[in-house]
Amino acid sequence: MQYHGEYKTPGGKLTVCDFSVEGGKIGNFQLSGDFFLEPDETLDLINKAVNGLSKNSSITDITDAVTSQLPVDSHLIGTSPAAIGTVIRRALTSAVSWRDYEWDIIHGEPVHPLVNAALDEVLTNAVAAGERNPTLRIWESSSPAVFIGSFQSVKNEIDIEGAKELGATVIRRISGGGAMYMVPENCITYALHVPESLVRGQSFEESYAFLDEWVIEAFQQMGFDARYVPLNDITGPQGKIGGAAQKRLGNGGVLHHVTIAYDMDAKAMMKVLRIGREKLSDKGIKSAQKRVDPLRTQTGMAREDIIVKMVAVFKQRHGGTDSELTETELQRANELVKNKFDNDEWRYRVA
């Protein structure tokens, strides 16, 4: 049986492979792409290293096999042994590319942040069920909120009285990760609702960078100094610009959402978030400012203009058609708010 795979390394080049499988072994392996290899014979050495490997080899197995055959003076630019392992696994598992899908893009009117949390779950389920195309949705919220990771302790992370004072709703999301104080005008949040086949064959770490490569390109086109730092951070010269979180549902849907700091009120953030807080001293505020590097430190662009550019780059790279939430999706989200997200049983699942 013949296999073909393609994988673009985030920030790198396209890696392509073609091979056959007979008797459970990889054969006739041919690596290609727009990467650079030195010395020239490195390509043949890589092909020989992969031939004969089991079709059940993991990315690590393939990476180790390729690395062991590379000469000391070899240079792989734009690809890597891990990328070769990834492209082979994606070929074997019938992974697809962004352009294999029609994309919906939603950027609607502000809703309560509880509804935004519920919509993340509703739309991921809809994509998994085939009721909606894979979707990019830009959040717009009507009020501030403190979002806490699925497995975090409320009492350890959040000052409830501080949140009440600032009118911020405490919301537990379905993905892991850390707590965030989110003020609508100070942040840009987007969610990708995708089928598992888009990230098939990738490790969790690889999928984070893969799903956010388009936004790094958008930021760089706008002149921002932005780069991806594993596992899930987008960083600038002075600290963290944004962070990603991900949830893979049992039905084959994948939720990947990212919050970008456009601006920051360090005093307010310190008032609601406990971890790392040093009372409300100047030292504590300066420490928070050093950890977060909002886009406003690099630009005078309006938040709305940045979002327009982000969507334009996504469409340029992956396609996409403007869409809207359906009445059914909104109804499901509102029911989920009532039965889950605005319920203390969920909010305090880890007290």
Residue, then its C-alpha position, 0 to 999 in steps of 0.5 A: m500500500q502506498y502512503h503520502g504525507e506532508y507536514k510544515t514545521p512551524g516556522g520552518k519548511l515543508t517536509v514531504c514523504d512517499f513510501s510503501v508498506e509491505g509485511g508491516k515494514i516501511g519500504n521505498f521511502q523517499l523524503s522531499g521538500d523545500f528544506f535544506l540539507e548539508p552535506d548532499e548525501t544526508l538525504d540518502l542516509i535519511n531514506k535508508a534509516v527509515n526503510g525497514l522500520s515498522k509501520n507502528s514506529s512512534i515519532t520518537d522511534i523514527t526520530d532516533a533512527v534518523t538521528s543515529q544515521l546523520p553524519v556529525d557534520s550534517h545540517l537540517i535547515g527547515t526540517s528535523p528528525a522529529a518533523i520526519g517522524t511526524v510526517i510519516r505518522r501523519a501519512l500512516t494515520s491519514a491525517v489531513s491538511w488545513r486546505d482539505y476543509e472548508w472553514d467557517i469564521i465567526h466574529g459576532e456580537p459580544v455575549h456574556p463570558l459564560v456563554n463564550a465558555a459554553l460555545d467553545e464546547v458546543l461548537t467543538n461538539a458540532v464540528a465532531a458531529g459534522e453539523r458545522n465546518p471546522t471553525l475559527r471563532i473570535w470571542e467578544s465578551s460583554s463583561p470581565a471574567v476570571f477564567i480558571g483551568s479545568f484542574q485548578s483550585v479556585k481558592n488557590e488561584i482566585d481572590i473571590e472578593g477581588a473578582k466581585e469588586l471588579g465585576a468579574t465572573v469566575i468561570r472554569r473552562i473545559s481545557g487545562g492551563g492557568a488562570m487568566y483575568m480577561v477584560p474584553e477591551n484588553c484581550i483578544t481571544y480566539a478558538l479553533h474547533v477542529p476534527e482530530s484528523l487535522v492534528r493526527g500523528q502529532s504530539f500535543e506539543e507539536s499540535y499547539a505550535f501547528l495550530d497557532e502558526w498562522v497567528i504568529e505569521a499575522f503578528q509578524q506581518m504587523g511588525f510585532d516581535a512574536r514567537y512560539v515557546p513550547l508548550n503553549d506560549i506566544t512571547g514577545p521581547q519582554g514576556k508573554i503575549g498570550g497562552a494557548a489551551q487545548k481540550r480533545l473530546g472523546n467524540g473526535g473534536v478538538l478545541h484549541h483556544v488562545t488569549i492574547a494580551y492587547d493591554m493590561d491593568a496590572k493592579a486589577m490582575m493582581k487583585v483577582l489572581r493569587i498565584g505569584r501575588e506579593k500583596l499589591s506592592d509596587k514590586g508585585i505589580k512590576s513583576a506581573q508586568k515583566r511576565v506579561d508583554p501585551l501587544r500595546t507595548q509594540t503598537g498603536m494599532a487598535r484592537e479591532d484592526i489587529i483582529v481584522k489582520m489576523v482573520a485576513v492572514f487565516k483566510q489567506r493561508h487556510g481559506g474561510t467563509d464568514s459565518e454566524l452562530t445558529e439559533t440551535e448553537l446559541q440555545r445549546a450554549n445557554e442551556l450549558v451555562k444553566n446546567k454546567f458553567d454557572n453551576d457551583e458544582w462545576r465551578y468548584r469541582v476543585a475547591 
